[in-house]
Amino acid sequence: ISPYTGQNVTYEWYKDGQLLVNNGTEIIITPAVLANAGSYVVEVSVDSCSSFSDPLDLIIYEKPAATIQLVDPIECATGQDDIQLFATITAGNAPFEHEWNGPNGFFSTSDTASLSNVTPQMAGTYTLKITDVNNCESSILSQELIITNGLEEPIISSNLTVCAGEPA
């Protein structure tokens, strides 16, 4: 609030009717936690006069939280495997927006990130940020993908036609 002037000026802040320890023109809540939500008013006293503010209802939303399902390493990748990355959301308010990022400029806004025909060049750290309907953002989640080279297809080189009694 704007500062008042006078001989004896006091500011008393209340949350849900309970007096808070604060005697200033503003109340700073950092970091905000769910328990800080409530109805706030300030009583300003100047000399022998006092007045209460209208209530300010502070709403604090829970940040989205999630876990990414672990992906087993892909050993011997042949370029024909597919990987699905998805998260289980445990907090926040739907609907949610997803932002996946990964190696080689990988980007997806799908709730399930799909990687097709994976190769070792696609190995690395994939991250996910979730934003909920209240524009609250999750912490950055990450999943390390391990993808190793497969063997090239063996090619049999032999004379395909032989006569009986000869080595094949």
C-alpha positions in Angstrom: 0.0 0.0 0.0 1.0 3.6 -0.3 2.8 5.0 2.8 0.8 7.2 5.1 2.2 10.2 7.0 1.5 11.4 10.5 3.0 11.5 14.0 2.3 7.8 14.8 1.8 5.5 11.8 1.4 1.8 12.1 0.4 -1.0 9.7 -1.0 -4.3 11.0 -1.4 -7.1 8.6 -3.9 -10.0 9.1 -4.3 -13.2 7.3 -7.6 -15.0 7.7 -8.2 -12.8 10.8 -4.9 -13.6 12.5 -2.4 -10.8 13.1 0.9 -11.3 11.3 4.3 -10.0 12.3 4.8 -7.1 10.0 4.7 -3.4 10.4 5.3 -2.1 6.9 3.6 -0.9 3.8 3.9 -4.2 2.1 4.0 -7.9 2.9 6.4 -10.1 1.0 5.9 -13.8 0.9 8.8 -15.6 -0.6 8.7 -18.3 -1.5 5.0 -18.7 -1.6 3.7 -22.0 -0.4 0.1 -23.4 -0.4 -0.3 -22.5 3.3 0.1 -18.8 2.5 -3.1 -18.7 0.5 -5.9 -16.8 2.3 -7.6 -13.5 2.8 -5.2 -10.6 3.7 -6.2 -7.2 5.1 -4.1 -4.3 6.6 -5.1 -1.9 9.3 -3.5 1.5 9.0 -3.4 3.7 12.1 -2.4 7.3 11.8 -2.4 9.2 15.1 -5.8 8.4 16.6 -7.5 7.2 13.4 -7.5 3.8 11.8 -8.9 2.1 8.8 -9.0 -1.4 7.3 -8.3 -2.3 3.7 -10.7 -4.4 1.6 -9.6 -8.0 1.8 -7.2 -9.3 -0.8 -7.7 -13.0 -1.5 -4.3 -14.6 -2.3 -4.7 -17.8 -4.3 -1.6 -20.1 -4.6 -1.7 -22.9 -7.1 0.2 -26.1 -6.7 3.0 -26.4 -9.3 2.7 -29.3 -11.7 4.8 -32.3 -10.7 5.4 -35.5 -12.7 7.8 -38.4 -13.2 9.0 -39.7 -16.5 8.7 -43.4 -17.1 12.2 -44.9 -17.3 13.2 -46.3 -20.7 15.5 -49.3 -20.8 18.7 -49.0 -22.8 18.4 -50.0 -26.5 21.4 -52.1 -27.3 22.2 -53.1 -30.8 19.9 -50.5 -32.4 19.1 -51.3 -36.0 17.2 -48.1 -36.9 13.9 -50.0 -36.7 13.1 -49.5 -33.0 10.7 -46.9 -31.6 10.7 -45.2 -28.2 7.8 -43.6 -26.4 8.6 -41.1 -23.6 5.7 -40.2 -21.3 5.2 -38.8 -17.9 2.8 -39.5 -15.1 1.5 -36.1 -13.7 1.1 -36.2 -10.0 0.2 -32.5 -9.2 -1.1 -29.4 -10.9 -4.3 -28.4 -12.6 -5.4 -29.8 -16.0 -5.3 -29.2 -18.9 -1.5 -29.5 -19.2 1.0 -28.4 -21.9 4.1 -30.5 -22.4 7.4 -29.3 -23.8 9.9 -32.1 -24.6 13.5 -31.3 -25.8 16.3 -33.5 -26.7 19.5 -34.1 -28.7 19.7 -33.0 -32.3 17.0 -30.3 -31.9 14.3 -32.8 -30.8 11.2 -30.9 -29.8 7.6 -32.1 -29.1 4.5 -30.7 -27.4 2.7 -34.0 -27.3 2.0 -35.6 -23.9 3.9 -38.7 -25.2 7.1 -37.9 -27.1 7.7 -40.5 -29.9 11.1 -41.3 -31.4 10.9 -43.5 -34.5 13.7 -45.6 -36.1 16.1 -44.8 -33.3 19.8 -44.7 -33.9 22.7 -44.1 -31.5 22.8 -40.4 -32.7 19.5 -40.0 -30.8 21.0 -41.0 -27.5 21.3 -38.4 -24.8 19.2 -36.4 -22.3 15.6 -35.7 -23.0 13.9 -33.1 -20.8 10.2 -32.2 -20.1 8.6 -29.1 -18.7 4.9 -29.2 -17.9 2.7 -26.1 -17.7 -0.8 -26.2 -16.2 -4.0 -24.2 -16.8 -2.8 -21.6 -14.2 0.5 -21.1 -16.1 2.4 -22.8 -13.3 5.5 -24.6 -14.5 7.0 -27.9 -13.2 10.6 -28.4 -12.5 12.5 -29.6 -15.5 12.4 -33.4 -15.6 15.0 -35.5 -17.5 15.5 -39.0 -18.9 18.8 -40.3 -20.2 18.4 -42.5 -23.3 21.1 -45.0 -24.0 21.2 -46.3 -27.5 24.1 -48.4 -28.9 24.9 -49.5 -32.4 23.6 -52.8 -33.7 25.6 -55.1 -36.0 25.4 -54.8 -39.7 23.5 -57.6 -41.3 25.9 -60.4 -42.1 26.1 -61.2 -45.8 26.9 -64.8 -46.8 29.4 -64.9 -49.6 29.6 -68.2 -51.2 29.2 -69.9 -54.5 25.5 -70.7 -54.5 25.8 -73.5 -57.0 28.0 -76.5 -56.5 28.1 -80.0 -57.9 27.6 -83.0 -55.6 30.8 -84.1 -54.1 32.4 -80.6 -54.2 32.8 -78.3 -51.2 30.0 -75.8 -50.7 
